[in-house]
Amino acid sequence: MSQENIAKLRCDVCKRVNYQSTRNKKKIKEKLQLKKYCSKCKKHTLHKEAK
């Protein structure tokens, strides 16, 4: 897995990086936004792609 295809997903509420995902930057131009479980917030929140 290439380093440039890895995207860190950060919780929108507590700003904690909880997940890593991959995406093809040539095909998907916009940043990822997924609803995932945050262990710090103890609920499902929106996770956005971080730098």
mmJSON file of the N, C-alpha and C atoms, coordinates in Angstrom:
{"data_MODEL":{"atom_site":{
"group_PDB":["ATOM","ATOM","ATOM","ATOM","ATOM","ATOM","ATOM","ATOM","ATOM","ATOM","ATOM","ATOM","ATOM","ATOM","ATOM","ATOM","ATOM","ATOM","ATOM","ATOM","ATOM","ATOM","ATOM","ATOM","ATOM","ATOM","ATOM","ATOM","ATOM","ATOM","ATOM","ATOM","ATOM","ATOM","ATOM","ATOM","ATOM","ATOM","ATOM","ATOM","ATOM","ATOM","ATOM","ATOM","ATOM","ATOM","ATOM","ATOM","ATOM","ATOM","ATOM","ATOM","ATOM","ATOM","ATOM","ATOM","ATOM","ATOM","ATOM","ATOM","ATOM","ATOM","ATOM","ATOM","ATOM","ATOM","ATOM","ATOM","ATOM","ATOM","ATOM","ATOM","ATOM","ATOM","ATOM","ATOM","ATOM","ATOM","ATOM","ATOM","ATOM","ATOM","ATOM","ATOM","ATOM","ATOM","ATOM","ATOM","ATOM","ATOM","ATOM","ATOM","ATOM","ATOM","ATOM","ATOM","ATOM","ATOM","ATOM","ATOM","ATOM","ATOM","ATOM","ATOM","ATOM","ATOM","ATOM","ATOM","ATOM","ATOM","ATOM","ATOM","ATOM","ATOM","ATOM","ATOM","ATOM","ATOM","ATOM","ATOM","ATOM","ATOM","ATOM","ATOM","ATOM","ATOM","ATOM","ATOM","ATOM","ATOM","ATOM","ATOM","ATOM","ATOM","ATOM","ATOM","ATOM","ATOM","ATOM","ATOM","ATOM","ATOM","ATOM","ATOM","ATOM","ATOM","ATOM","ATOM","ATOM","ATOM","ATOM","ATOM","ATOM"],
"id":[1,2,3,4,5,6,7,8,9,10,11,12,13,14,15,16,17,18,19,20,21,22,23,24,25,26,27,28,29,30,31,32,33,34,35,36,37,38,39,40,41,42,43,44,45,46,47,48,49,50,51,52,53,54,55,56,57,58,59,60,61,62,63,64,65,66,67,68,69,70,71,72,73,74,75,76,77,78,79,80,81,82,83,84,85,86,87,88,89,90,91,92,93,94,95,96,97,98,99,100,101,102,103,104,105,106,107,108,109,110,111,112,113,114,115,116,117,118,119,120,121,122,123,124,125,126,127,128,129,130,131,132,133,134,135,136,137,138,139,140,141,142,143,144,145,146,147,148,149,150,151,152,153],
"type_symbol":["N","C","C","N","C","C","N","C","C","N","C","C","N","C","C","N","C","C","N","C","C","N","C","C","N","C","C","N","C","C","N","C","C","N","C","C","N","C","C","N","C","C","N","C","C","N","C","C","N","C","C","N","C","C","N","C","C","N","C","C","N","C","C","N","C","C","N","C","C","N","C","C","N","C","C","N","C","C","N","C","C","N","C","C","N","C","C","N","C","C","N","C","C","N","C","C","N","C","C","N","C","C","N","C","C","N","C","C","N","C","C","N","C","C","N","C","C","N","C","C","N","C","C","N","C","C","N","C","C","N","C","C","N","C","C","N","C","C","N","C","C","N","C","C","N","C","C","N","C","C","N","C","C"],
"label_atom_id":["N","CA","C","N","CA","C","N","CA","C","N","CA","C","N","CA","C","N","CA","C","N","CA","C","N","CA","C","N","CA","C","N","CA","C","N","CA","C","N","CA","C","N","CA","C","N","CA","C","N","CA","C","N","CA","C","N","CA","C","N","CA","C","N","CA","C","N","CA","C","N","CA","C","N","CA","C","N","CA","C","N","CA","C","N","CA","C","N","CA","C","N","CA","C","N","CA","C","N","CA","C","N","CA","C","N","CA","C","N","CA","C","N","CA","C","N","CA","C","N","CA","C","N","CA","C","N","CA","C","N","CA","C","N","CA","C","N","CA","C","N","CA","C","N","CA","C","N","CA","C","N","CA","C","N","CA","C","N","CA","C","N","CA","C","N","CA","C","N","CA","C","N","CA","C","N","CA","C"],
"label_alt_id":[null,null,null,null,null,null,null,null,null,null,null,null,null,null,null,null,null,null,null,null,null,null,null,null,null,null,null,null,null,null,null,null,null,null,null,null,null,null,null,null,null,null,null,null,null,null,null,null,null,null,null,null,null,null,null,null,null,null,null,null,null,null,null,null,null,null,null,null,null,null,null,null,null,null,null,null,null,null,null,null,null,null,null,null,null,null,null,null,null,null,null,null,null,null,null,null,null,null,null,null,null,null,null,null,null,null,null,null,null,null,null,null,null,null,null,null,null,null,null,null,null,null,null,null,null,null,null,null,null,null,null,null,null,null,null,null,null,null,null,null,null,null,null,null,null,null,null,null,null,null,null,null,null],
"label_comp_id":["MET","MET","MET","SER","SER","SER","GLN","GLN","GLN","GLU","GLU","GLU","ASN","ASN","ASN","ILE","ILE","ILE","ALA","ALA","ALA","LYS","LYS","LYS","LEU","LEU","LEU","ARG","ARG","ARG","CYS","CYS","CYS","ASP","ASP","ASP","VAL","VAL","VAL","CYS","CYS","CYS","LYS","LYS","LYS","ARG","ARG","ARG","VAL","VAL","VAL","ASN","ASN","ASN","TYR","TYR","TYR","GLN","GLN","GLN","SER","SER","SER","THR","THR","THR","ARG","ARG","ARG","ASN","ASN","ASN","LYS","LYS","LYS","LYS","LYS","LYS","LYS","LYS","LYS","ILE","ILE","ILE","LYS","LYS","LYS","GLU","GLU","GLU","LYS","LYS","LYS","LEU","LEU","LEU","GLN","GLN","GLN","LEU","LEU","LEU","LYS","LYS","LYS","LYS","LYS","LYS","TYR","TYR","TYR","CYS","CYS","CYS","SER","SER","SER","LYS","LYS","LYS","CYS","CYS","CYS","LYS","LYS","LYS","LYS","LYS","LYS","HIS","HIS","HIS","THR","THR","THR","LEU","LEU","LEU","HIS","HIS","HIS","LYS","LYS","LYS","GLU","GLU","GLU","ALA","ALA","ALA","LYS","LYS","LYS"],
"label_asym_id":["A","A","A","A","A","A","A","A","A","A","A","A","A","A","A","A","A","A","A","A","A","A","A","A","A","A","A","A","A","A","A","A","A","A","A","A","A","A","A","A","A","A","A","A","A","A","A","A","A","A","A","A","A","A","A","A","A","A","A","A","A","A","A","A","A","A","A","A","A","A","A","A","A","A","A","A","A","A","A","A","A","A","A","A","A","A","A","A","A","A","A","A","A","A","A","A","A","A","A","A","A","A","A","A","A","A","A","A","A","A","A","A","A","A","A","A","A","A","A","A","A","A","A","A","A","A","A","A","A","A","A","A","A","A","A","A","A","A","A","A","A","A","A","A","A","A","A","A","A","A","A","A","A"],
"label_entity_id":["1","1","1","1","1","1","1","1","1","1","1","1","1","1","1","1","1","1","1","1","1","1","1","1","1","1","1","1","1","1","1","1","1","1","1","1","1","1","1","1","1","1","1","1","1","1","1","1","1","1","1","1","1","1","1","1","1","1","1","1","1","1","1","1","1","1","1","1","1","1","1","1","1","1","1","1","1","1","1","1","1","1","1","1","1","1","1","1","1","1","1","1","1","1","1","1","1","1","1","1","1","1","1","1","1","1","1","1","1","1","1","1","1","1","1","1","1","1","1","1","1","1","1","1","1","1","1","1","1","1","1","1","1","1","1","1","1","1","1","1","1","1","1","1","1","1","1","1","1","1","1","1","1"],
"label_seq_id":[1,1,1,2,2,2,3,3,3,4,4,4,5,5,5,6,6,6,7,7,7,8,8,8,9,9,9,10,10,10,11,11,11,12,12,12,13,13,13,14,14,14,15,15,15,16,16,16,17,17,17,18,18,18,19,19,19,20,20,20,21,21,21,22,22,22,23,23,23,24,24,24,25,25,25,26,26,26,27,27,27,28,28,28,29,29,29,30,30,30,31,31,31,32,32,32,33,33,33,34,34,34,35,35,35,36,36,36,37,37,37,38,38,38,39,39,39,40,40,40,41,41,41,42,42,42,43,43,43,44,44,44,45,45,45,46,46,46,47,47,47,48,48,48,49,49,49,50,50,50,51,51,51],
"pdbx_PDB_ins_code":[null,null,null,null,null,null,null,null,null,null,null,null,null,null,null,null,null,null,null,null,null,null,null,null,null,null,null,null,null,null,null,null,null,null,null,null,null,null,null,null,null,null,null,null,null,null,null,null,null,null,null,null,null,null,null,null,null,null,null,null,null,null,null,null,null,null,null,null,null,null,null,null,null,null,null,null,null,null,null,null,null,null,null,null,null,null,null,null,null,null,null,null,null,null,null,null,null,null,null,null,null,null,null,null,null,null,null,null,null,null,null,null,null,null,null,null,null,null,null,null,null,null,null,null,null,null,null,null,null,null,null,null,null,null,null,null,null,null,null,null,null,null,null,null,null,null,null,null,null,null,null,null,null],
"Cartn_x":[0.846,0.0,0.894,0.64,1.44,1.051,2.024,1.79,0.897,0.965,0.185,-1.296,-1.676,-3.08,-3.762,-3.022,-3.587,-4.198,-5.431,-6.122,-6.456,-6.089,-6.418,-7.803,-8.639,-9.988,-10.051,-10.446,-10.479,-11.925,-12.218,-13.554,-13.868,-15.083,-15.482,-15.799,-16.094,-16.466,-15.228,-14.446,-13.306,-11.96,-11.938,-10.73,-9.653,-10.035,-9.093,-9.02,-7.809,-7.63,-7.846,-8.894,-9.273,-9.082,-9.173,-9.168,-8.228,-7.837,-7.082,-7.813,-7.84,-8.504,-7.674,-7.998,-7.303,-8.287,-7.774,-8.582,-7.685,-8.232,-7.509,-7.685,-6.633,-6.716,-6.947,-6.642,-6.868,-8.351,-9.066,-10.479,-11.414,-11.071,-11.915,-11.233,-11.772,-11.135,-11.49,-12.734,-13.143,-12.643,-12.605,-12.129,-13.194,-12.738,-13.654,-14.407,-15.669,-16.49,-17.314,-17.033,-17.716,-18.249,-19.365,-19.876,-19.297,-18.457,-17.775,-17.946,-17.633,-17.724,-16.46,-16.627,-15.504,-15.477,-14.349,-14.249,-14.163,-13.696,-13.629,-15.004,-15.758,-17.101,-18.152,-17.844,-18.751,-20.028,-19.914,-21.065,-20.58,-21.483,-21.167,-21.156,-20.051,-19.917,-19.351,-19.404,-18.85,-17.33,-16.647,-15.19,-14.802,-13.957,-13.505,-12.029,-11.621,-10.228,-9.354,-8.267,-7.317,-6.08,-5.225,-3.992,-3.029],
"Cartn_y":[-1.174,0.0,1.241,2.122,3.332,4.379,5.114,6.157,7.276,7.562,8.67,8.336,7.063,6.672,6.558,6.7,6.578,7.911,7.836,9.027,8.821,9.784,9.729,10.322,9.658,10.138,10.69,11.945,12.656,12.91,12.696,12.94,14.43,14.743,16.14,16.807,16.012,16.554,16.774,15.718,15.819,15.994,15.973,16.193,15.134,13.932,12.849,11.964,11.575,10.696,9.261,8.608,7.27,6.2,6.557,5.567,5.977,4.973,5.191,4.461,5.062,4.474,4.764,4.13,4.388,4.942,5.759,6.264,6.544,6.407,6.709,8.195,8.967,10.419,10.865,10.014,10.363,10.266,9.322,9.118,9.89,9.977,10.664,11.974,13.083,14.386,14.994,14.801,15.407,14.571,15.184,14.514,13.557,12.512,11.511,12.051,11.654,11.966,10.724,10.096,8.868,8.988,8.309,8.235,6.987,7.184,6.078,6.229,5.152,5.178,5.794,6.75,7.382,6.83,6.243,5.644,6.691,7.892,8.953,9.573,9.825,10.414,9.365,8.09,6.967,7.004,7.484,7.492,7.598,7.401,7.542,9.027,9.478,10.875,10.935,12.089,12.298,12.38,11.605,11.624,12.153,13.186,13.787,13.495,13.512,13.267,14.419,14.068,15.08,15.089,16.075,16.172,15.072],
"Cartn_z":[0.0,0.0,0.0,-0.905,-1.056,-0.016,0.469,1.476,0.949,-0.342,-0.883,-1.031,-0.934,-1.032,0.325,1.412,2.753,3.183,3.711,4.194,5.664,6.511,7.937,8.13,8.929,9.199,10.613,10.742,12.022,12.424,13.702,14.247,14.164,13.74,13.575,14.916,15.947,17.254,18.129,18.352,19.277,18.572,17.246,16.43,16.636,17.009,17.235,15.986,15.577,14.42,14.878,14.346,14.781,13.722,12.453,11.384,10.267,9.46,8.241,7.13,5.965,4.818,3.587,2.484,1.235,0.226,-0.68,-1.778,-2.961,-4.14,-5.365,-5.647,-5.472,-5.61,-7.051,-8.02,-9.419,-9.781,-9.168,-9.486,-8.564,-7.278,-6.295,-5.91,-6.363,-6.143,-4.784,-4.299,-3.033,-1.84,-0.677,0.528,1.065,1.755,2.299,3.506,3.623,4.79,5.098,6.238,6.617,8.032,8.303,9.666,10.304,11.318,11.99,13.496,14.236,15.69,16.277,17.178,17.88,19.299,19.689,21.022,22.126,21.8,22.804,23.044,21.966,22.084,22.463,22.264,22.555,21.714,20.452,19.553,18.112,17.174,15.759,15.395,14.827,14.426,13.014,12.424,11.099,11.201,10.372,10.298,8.933,8.917,7.677,7.466,6.224,5.889,6.358,7.036,7.549,6.635,6.843,6.055,6.433],
"occupancy":[1.0,1.0,1.0,1.0,1.0,1.0,1.0,1.0,1.0,1.0,1.0,1.0,1.0,1.0,1.0,1.0,1.0,1.0,1.0,1.0,1.0,1.0,1.0,1.0,1.0,1.0,1.0,1.0,1.0,1.0,1.0,1.0,1.0,1.0,1.0,1.0,1.0,1.0,1.0,1.0,1.0,1.0,1.0,1.0,1.0,1.0,1.0,1.0,1.0,1.0,1.0,1.0,1.0,1.0,1.0,1.0,1.0,1.0,1.0,1.0,1.0,1.0,1.0,1.0,1.0,1.0,1.0,1.0,1.0,1.0,1.0,1.0,1.0,1.0,1.0,1.0,1.0,1.0,1.0,1.0,1.0,1.0,1.0,1.0,1.0,1.0,1.0,1.0,1.0,1.0,1.0,1.0,1.0,1.0,1.0,1.0,1.0,1.0,1.0,1.0,1.0,1.0,1.0,1.0,1.0,1.0,1.0,1.0,1.0,1.0,1.0,1.0,1.0,1.0,1.0,1.0,1.0,1.0,1.0,1.0,1.0,1.0,1.0,1.0,1.0,1.0,1.0,1.0,1.0,1.0,1.0,1.0,1.0,1.0,1.0,1.0,1.0,1.0,1.0,1.0,1.0,1.0,1.0,1.0,1.0,1.0,1.0,1.0,1.0,1.0,1.0,1.0,1.0],
"B_iso_or_equiv":[0.0,0.0,0.0,0.0,0.0,0.0,0.0,0.0,0.0,0.0,0.0,0.0,0.0,0.0,0.0,0.0,0.0,0.0,0.0,0.0,0.0,0.0,0.0,0.0,0.0,0.0,0.0,0.0,0.0,0.0,0.0,0.0,0.0,0.0,0.0,0.0,0.0,0.0,0.0,0.0,0.0,0.0,0.0,0.0,0.0,0.0,0.0,0.0,0.0,0.0,0.0,0.0,0.0,0.0,0.0,0.0,0.0,0.0,0.0,0.0,0.0,0.0,0.0,0.0,0.0,0.0,0.0,0.0,0.0,0.0,0.0,0.0,0.0,0.0,0.0,0.0,0.0,0.0,0.0,0.0,0.0,0.0,0.0,0.0,0.0,0.0,0.0,0.0,0.0,0.0,0.0,0.0,0.0,0.0,0.0,0.0,0.0,0.0,0.0,0.0,0.0,0.0,0.0,0.0,0.0,0.0,0.0,0.0,0.0,0.0,0.0,0.0,0.0,0.0,0.0,0.0,0.0,0.0,0.0,0.0,0.0,0.0,0.0,0.0,0.0,0.0,0.0,0.0,0.0,0.0,0.0,0.0,0.0,0.0,0.0,0.0,0.0,0.0,0.0,0.0,0.0,0.0,0.0,0.0,0.0,0.0,0.0,0.0,0.0,0.0,0.0,0.0,0.0],
"pdbx_formal_charge":[null,null,null,null,null,null,null,null,null,null,null,null,null,null,null,null,null,null,null,null,null,null,null,null,null,null,null,null,null,null,null,null,null,null,null,null,null,null,null,null,null,null,null,null,null,null,null,null,null,null,null,null,null,null,null,null,null,null,null,null,null,null,null,null,null,null,null,null,null,null,null,null,null,null,null,null,null,null,null,null,null,null,null,null,null,null,null,null,null,null,null,null,null,null,null,null,null,null,null,null,null,null,null,null,null,null,null,null,null,null,null,null,null,null,null,null,null,null,null,null,null,null,null,null,null,null,null,null,null,null,null,null,null,null,null,null,null,null,null,null,null,null,null,null,null,null,null,null,null,null,null,null,null],
"auth_seq_id":[1,1,1,2,2,2,3,3,3,4,4,4,5,5,5,6,6,6,7,7,7,8,8,8,9,9,9,10,10,10,11,11,11,12,12,12,13,13,13,14,14,14,15,15,15,16,16,16,17,17,17,18,18,18,19,19,19,20,20,20,21,21,21,22,22,22,23,23,23,24,24,24,25,25,25,26,26,26,27,27,27,28,28,28,29,29,29,30,30,30,31,31,31,32,32,32,33,33,33,34,34,34,35,35,35,36,36,36,37,37,37,38,38,38,39,39,39,40,40,40,41,41,41,42,42,42,43,43,43,44,44,44,45,45,45,46,46,46,47,47,47,48,48,48,49,49,49,50,50,50,51,51,51],
"auth_comp_id":["MET","MET","MET","SER","SER","SER","GLN","GLN","GLN","GLU","GLU","GLU","ASN","ASN","ASN","ILE","ILE","ILE","ALA","ALA","ALA","LYS","LYS","LYS","LEU","LEU","LEU","ARG","ARG","ARG","CYS","CYS","CYS","ASP","ASP","ASP","VAL","VAL","VAL","CYS","CYS","CYS","LYS","LYS","LYS","ARG","ARG","ARG","VAL","VAL","VAL","ASN","ASN","ASN","TYR","TYR","TYR","GLN","GLN","GLN","SER","SER","SER","THR","THR","THR","ARG","ARG","ARG","ASN","ASN","ASN","LYS","LYS","LYS","LYS","LYS","LYS","LYS","LYS","LYS","ILE","ILE","ILE","LYS","LYS","LYS","GLU","GLU","GLU","LYS","LYS","LYS","LEU","LEU","LEU","GLN","GLN","GLN","LEU","LEU","LEU","LYS","LYS","LYS","LYS","LYS","LYS","TYR","TYR","TYR","CYS","CYS","CYS","SER","SER","SER","LYS","LYS","LYS","CYS","CYS","CYS","LYS","LYS","LYS","LYS","LYS","LYS","HIS","HIS","HIS","THR","THR","THR","LEU","LEU","LEU","HIS","HIS","HIS","LYS","LYS","LYS","GLU","GLU","GLU","ALA","ALA","ALA","LYS","LYS","LYS"],
"auth_asym_id":["A","A","A","A","A","A","A","A","A","A","A","A","A","A","A","A","A","A","A","A","A","A","A","A","A","A","A","A","A","A","A","A","A","A","A","A","A","A","A","A","A","A","A","A","A","A","A","A","A","A","A","A","A","A","A","A","A","A","A","A","A","A","A","A","A","A","A","A","A","A","A","A","A","A","A","A","A","A","A","A","A","A","A","A","A","A","A","A","A","A","A","A","A","A","A","A","A","A","A","A","A","A","A","A","A","A","A","A","A","A","A","A","A","A","A","A","A","A","A","A","A","A","A","A","A","A","A","A","A","A","A","A","A","A","A","A","A","A","A","A","A","A","A","A","A","A","A","A","A","A","A","A","A"],
"auth_atom_id":["N","CA","C","N","CA","C","N","CA","C","N","CA","C","N","CA","C","N","CA","C","N","CA","C","N","CA","C","N","CA","C","N","CA","C","N","CA","C","N","CA","C","N","CA","C","N","CA","C","N","CA","C","N","CA","C","N","CA","C","N","CA","C","N","CA","C","N","CA","C","N","CA","C","N","CA","C","N","CA","C","N","CA","C","N","CA","C","N","CA","C","N","CA","C","N","CA","C","N","CA","C","N","CA","C","N","CA","C","N","CA","C","N","CA","C","N","CA","C","N","CA","C","N","CA","C","N","CA","C","N","CA","C","N","CA","C","N","CA","C","N","CA","C","N","CA","C","N","CA","C","N","CA","C","N","CA","C","N","CA","C","N","CA","C","N","CA","C","N","CA","C","N","CA","C","N","CA","C"],
"pdbx_PDB_model_num":[1,1,1,1,1,1,1,1,1,1,1,1,1,1,1,1,1,1,1,1,1,1,1,1,1,1,1,1,1,1,1,1,1,1,1,1,1,1,1,1,1,1,1,1,1,1,1,1,1,1,1,1,1,1,1,1,1,1,1,1,1,1,1,1,1,1,1,1,1,1,1,1,1,1,1,1,1,1,1,1,1,1,1,1,1,1,1,1,1,1,1,1,1,1,1,1,1,1,1,1,1,1,1,1,1,1,1,1,1,1,1,1,1,1,1,1,1,1,1,1,1,1,1,1,1,1,1,1,1,1,1,1,1,1,1,1,1,1,1,1,1,1,1,1,1,1,1,1,1,1,1,1,1]
}}}
